[in-house]
């Protein structure tokens, strides 16, 4: 059963290779959309993402992580009053702030264009080396649901995705053409006590050169060598299979870069 869930999620993720990722900009108005991607500020470049530190984090960051403390903080999102991340709606997905949380709402089935499910990537930033820590929870109302992070990607295609699902499992998937594993791109999947089912979890990705490490609640669950050390884009991702309905709530997002 679990293997089937991961295969379904892998198929859904592969669809994201065919469309651009969410752009990271100041505009809160959604642009013309092609399922399953939502776009905010078309034309944002990687150089614009790499803004000076004082423009990204003007105040002292209240978030902490024991990973890569020596690196520079470029994103420190607590969602108390506002966010630099995308907000809007598209094809049944709604993204908004509520009660100090960043909410990605996929309860509505009626607007979906893809009967196979949904894949919602949200671009956070871009850097040579990255530490990304995301605290979030998922209310999976129906079907197979998952959330996590993508790294070592570009603004045109997602390359590596690490997610946890509603059954308490985890999965690392490679989507680059060079990945030739025998389970439709799945590199590793399994279960671990560190993944808290139906509760809040913190997923941390540490990407330095080709080395990638993925932690859940500070427990290392997966490592892998990326095919490309240069692809800089990273962000959040939420997934759902056919007829899946879920609400994802993110409390904190912390990104450090080298």
Phi, psi and omega in degrees: 000313181296319179300321179296320178300315182293323178296319178298314180296323178297317178299318180297315182299320182302328177300333180288344177293339187272354184223158179294161175280170173299137176274151183251104182211185183278337185291136175259001181267128179290144176268185177301138192239147173234119181302139006260018183264143172250133180246145178248292185242085185302141177095358177298131183259164178296328178293328176288330176292324182277059180289157176304149186306319184292338179278333181273312183236083185289337182244173178296133182283130181272353181269152180225155174203144180278355182269128174052051181295338180280348181278163181281139176274124178246340177225129178218084187257117173252349175061025180293315184235328185204177178208152171269352179283165186291142171229143179160198180213151180195126170048046177093346177265133176238134180235122186202167174266140177206121176054043177076018180234150174263114191251129172246108192254116178239041179285330188274116179274341193293329185268000185288138177266340183253113181292343181282348180134201181227148173226115183240099174269139179235110183290128180260316182186191180209138180195161179297309177233144190219143164242119181238120178241126183232123176258124183202172177219161182225127172258097181270108186274333183197142174078195179264125185230152179205160174211158180175217185226156168239147182217175179043047183241181175235176177284356177256337186202142173277135181253311183229134183229131172240126183224159167243151187242179184286352176263004180087012179265172176225159182207136170246124185234135175253131186242008177285153182300336183283342181289124185231042176285164190267009179237055176053040176099348179295125177269316183203139170210155181177199178225157181203149182295341180289339178277115184269109181289137179058036180212179179279137178228155172246119175260129179236129174246131175241116185237115182223113188063227178272351182281128177235134177230140183232128184240148168236120182052046176071008176257125180289122181246338183205142171227153180195150175267120178287153177285336184225124180273357187260332183301121194259345192283143178213158180179192177268159172210139172235144186225151174206142178280186180303131179068011178288143176225128184206158171233120176258135181235124181249128185265318183219145170223121180236128178231129174241147183226158179240000000 
